[in-house]
Amino acid sequence: MDSLARRLLSQPPLKPDRERALARATRAGDRDARDHLVRESLRLVALRAHHLGLRGEDLDEAVQSGTLGLMAAVDRFDPDRGCRLATYAWPWITAAIRAIPSTHGPNSAWEAADSEPDPDPPEDLRPALAHLPLHLAAVIRLRYRLGEPPGPPRTRQDVAMRLGLTVAQVRADEARAMAHLRARLAKVGHRAPRSVD
């Protein structure tokens, strides 16, 4: 296993009381609390990437991308709704990891990720679509059924068939959409920690 992932997986899980305190402070606008909450929850990102069977460069990329999903979840997490951050953030982390292509071409882990729908769609994606190019927004809109009755996200195969694209093109467009969202996050000053050591 990659050393970064090993270090993250060796971190102890965040205790419920500390998680609630940090999350409440984050909702009140405390950026230091937000940074601590993200940093102390990075274990979730490594855990999800490991569960998807990613290794080597794919694992490194997944941890980086999954961190953005974690940050998005932290920014929307309400600890007073009776849900743990791990439960709330899991779909966000999963969607962020699945939005990146493999650096070594198709493999069983990525093929499974393409065919297996996420457990829940990320929330609050509609406002972000206004900042995406139309063809990227179309992929995200179809994938997460935005503007439709609620349901699980469509697989990339389904989206590809509906848009007349290949699965690889859908994956690439989803990755480009994530890149736009990352740039938007950076512009408003929400950055991942520089170091996880």
Secondary structure, DSSP 8 states (H G I E B T S, - for coil): --HHHHHHHHS----HHHHHHHHHHHHTT-HHHHHHHHHHTHHHHHHHHHHTT--HHHHHHHHHHHHHHHHHHHHH--GGGS--HHHHHHHHHHHHHHTS--TT---HHHHHHHHS--SS--SS-HHHHTTS-HHHHHHHHHHTTTTSS------HHHHHHHHT--HHHHHHHHHHHHHHHHHHHHHTT----S---
